[in-house]
Amino acid sequence: MLLLKKLSFLNQRHHILFLSSWYPSRVLPNNGDFVQRHAEAVATKHQVTLIHVISDENLAAPIEITENNINDVRTLIAYVKVSSNPIIKLYRFFSAYLNLIKRVGKFDLTHLNVIYPVGLIALYLKWFKKKPFIVSEHWHKYHKPFCNAFKFWEKSIIKLVAKNASHICPVTNNLGDAMKNFGVKNNYTKVPNVVDTNIFKPKEKIHKTFNIIHISSMDVVKNVSEILKVISKINAKKIDFKFFLIGENANDFKSLSDKLTINSKNIFFINQLPQQDLVTYLQQANVLVLFSTIENSPCVILEAFSCGIPVISTDVGGVSEHFPKDFGTLIPANDSNVLLDELIKNYESSKTVLKEDMHTYIEQNFSKKSVAKQFTKVYLSVLKK
């Protein structure tokens, strides 16, 4: 009888409340899309409701709530009217969260994503509703020197929330180490980002042109301007290549490309794409390039591997934790000469990439099924207490 009860508990479908500081919305359509993938992975094994609050400068009313079912995730987003008064802003956000929580109904556990600032709501749910919570963390700001920018009261909130969490799940051990050095103490278990292996899969390359691809948010830490300088040197060598720069505001780099005299026939600026369209570019690439100064676990590297595409990336943050040596090359940060050499090596190489092996590695470790299983283990360890 005891064994049957244990098996029943292990197989039970729990109601998990995803509470996220970052999440895609009509205001920021791509913000925290990796959190959305976590939620959708968990929804394959459990009931998932997501709540998120964000300011909307186009809103006339004080608050507007939308509800949608997106890939089996009940998604409740509250949009609040912008206010320059911090007290009014705090009141509107807290009121919005209380409204959303009321709509959620009964749930078993809170899954907090990104401690600051919405971790205060997780604390409220623990202290007043007796709901335990775990944390998934993605933020590079715990790394030095970025962590020095936190204000004293921000650090205090982060440490208080973390102290009250039942478990912390960084996407890399490297991020976990940075959080511990920052003073965030708790039980840690790495749970990585998710790749939709049904979308990102190998496909035979159609054209012989050497295709280089970079996909990112185009933030300053992505070092896009330095990548373009390397591309300009490849352009000068008269190599038959195409470079695809894909991401939000990619067109902002067109003026630099012109200044570097990169042939317009060799470079393409493409705005942010949904995954179903992005995969087409990855599948036809020869190599993905990341030249970031800091990273945790870029989804795009895992997506490239899932398509059987090798990667050249700087060896920063937690990148090396999910980077088998035969899947590409890790290079020092800010060393553009090494990046140039590696790109030329890739162009000249006749080495056959084992695409199916790369896809299998991602499927076993980063698929929805795998990540859902990893989170379920953490959930059960908390709920059985």
Secondary structure, 3 states (H helix, E strand, C coil): CHHHHHHHHHCCCCEEEEEECCCCCCCCCCCCHHHHHHHHHHCCCCEEEEEEEEEECCCCCCEEEEEEEECCEEEEEEEEECCCCHHHHHHHHHHHHHHHHHHHCCCCEEEEECCCCCHHHHHHHHHHHCCCEEEEECCHHHCCCHHHHCCHHHHHHHHHHHHHCCEEEECCHHHHHHHHHHCCCCCECCCCCCCCCCCCCCCCCCCCCEEEEEEECCCHHHCHHHHHHHHHHHHHCCCCEEEEEEECCHHHHHHHHHHCCCCCCCEEEECCCCHHHHHHHHHCCCEEEECCCCCCCCHHHHHHHHCCCCEEEECCCCHHHHCCHHHEEEECCCCHHHHHHHHHHHHHCCCCCCHHHHHHHHHHHHCHHHHHHHHHHHHHHHHCC
